[in-house]
Structure formats: structure tokens, C-alpha cells
Amino acid sequence: MSLELEIIAFSASFIGVSGSLPQIIKIIKTKETEAISYSMYFMLILGSCLWMTYGIRTPLYSIIFWNAVAISTYITVIALKFRTEKPALFKNKFVLKANIRYPVYALLLTISAFTV
């Protein structure tokens, strides 16, 4: 890929990933997450994973890098949403034991403990 195309891809990816940052800042400031959809962010994660797979198969490092960054911001939004909805679960220092009956929630709790 030429340098010009790489700069365009890098800039576009940076702008696209930066779109999650205002959401993260708003959640931290207001603690309001009622309007945020889990399914939307899970779909964004799945899409970014597929883009990363494409980037790995055709060695395009900007696609790999920016989709990894995107996945981390999407996981942060999900973790913040979960944390504001279930604050009592975060009082336990052993996050993995907080909710064994729901493995997805246990995974989100573990991720949020390390990202937030």
C-alpha cells in the first residue's frame, strides 16, 4: 500500500475509533447508560474482530491496530454500562466470583475490573 493510502486509512480509522471517546467521557461524567444498547456494542465488537481477521489475512497493519483499539473502546463502554447498572457487584474484590450463574456478566465484570 502506498504511503498516501496508508495515511488516509490511518486518519479515517483514527476518526472512526475516536467516535467512542465522547460516549465514554459522557458515561464517566453522568453515570447514565440507560440508552446504550449492549447488542449494538457486541455487534461493533464482532465487526471489528472480522476487520482484524481481514487485516491479518492481508497484512494491513493499520486495520489490525485500529480495530484492536476500537475493540478496547467498545469493551470499555460495555464495562461502564454494566458497572453503572450493577454497582453492588463491584464491591466484591473477587470479581470472577461475583456472578457465576451468568458467565457473560462474569466476563464483563472481569474485563471492566481491568479496564476501568
N, C-alpha and C positions, 0 to 999 in steps of 0.2 A: 504494500500500500504506500502511496506517495506521502510525503510529509504534509502536504496541503490537506489531503483527505484525512490523515491521522489527526491533524489539528481540528478539523471540522467535527470529526467523530468524538474527540476528547471534549470539545466545547459543548456539543449537543448533549453528551452524556452527563457532563457536569451540571448543566442547566436542568436536565430531567431529574437527576438524583436530588438536586437542591430543592425540588418541589416538596419533598417530605420534611425538610427542616422547619418551615413555618408551622406545620402541623405539630411537630414535636415541641417546639417552643410554646405554642398555644396550650398544649396539654399540660406542660410543666407549670405555666403561669396560672391557668384557670382551673385545672383539675377536672375539666369537663370532657367526657369522652362518649357521651350517650349517642351522638350522631355518627360515630365512627363504626364502620362495618368490619367485623372480623373477616367475613368472606371476601371482601374486596382486597384486603391486605394479604390474605392467603393466596388469592389469585395473582396478585402482583409478585409475590414471592415465587410462585410456580413459574410465571412468565420470565422472571429474572433468572431462575435456575435453567430454564430452557435456553435463554440467550447465552448464559455462561457455557452451556454444553456446546452451543454453536461456536462460541468463541474459542473453546478448547479444541474442537474438531478442525476448525480453520484458524490456525494460530493468530488471533486478533486480540492482542493483549489489552487494548483499551476496552473492548467489550467485556472481557473477563474481569478486569479491575473494577469498572464502574458498576457492573451488575453485582459484584460482591459487595461493594459499598451500598448499593440500593437495597440488597437483601438485609444488610445490617440495619439500615434506617427503617425498613418495614418491620423488622422484628422488634425494634425499639418502640415503634408506635403500638404494636400489638401488646408488648410487655407493659407499656404505660397504661394502655386501656385496661388491661387485666388488673394491673396494680390499683387503679382508681376504683374499679368495680369490686374488688375483693381485698380491701386493705387488712382485714383481720388475718388473712393467710400469711401476710408478710411479717407478722410478729414472731413467728417461729424461725429460729436460726437454721434449722434443718429443712431447707426449702423442699427437698425431694420428698420428705415425709408429710408435707402439708396436705396433700390431697391425692392419695394413692388410688382412690376409686376412679379418678378421671385422668388418664395418662397424658392427654393433651394439655390439661391445665398444669399438671406437674412439670411437663416440659416447658411450658410458658413461664412458670414460676422460676424454674432453674435458669432459663435464658435471661429473664428480667433481673434476677439477682446478680448476674454477672455483667449486664449491660447498663443497668441504672445505678 
